[in-house]
């Protein structure tokens, strides 16, 4: 799990393990989408809400854009499961 309650060291450990393939599935809050460049194949959205508000189109593109990062993955998928 990757969220804002992790310390900087814990977050770096999770990100390093995921990037090295030691962690195969990463469940994260929207904090992961901001400023983290991890190679992921799929992004799943359980909701189009961010807190109590609707997610903006920019937020959605930012989070969906984690999948299939240029130079890191050859393809990527984003799914909305509502």
Secondary structure, 3 states (H helix, E strand, C coil): CECCCCCHHHHHHHHHHHHCCCCCCCCECHHHHCCCCCCECEEEECCCEECCEECCHHHHHHHHCCECCCCCCCCCEEEECC
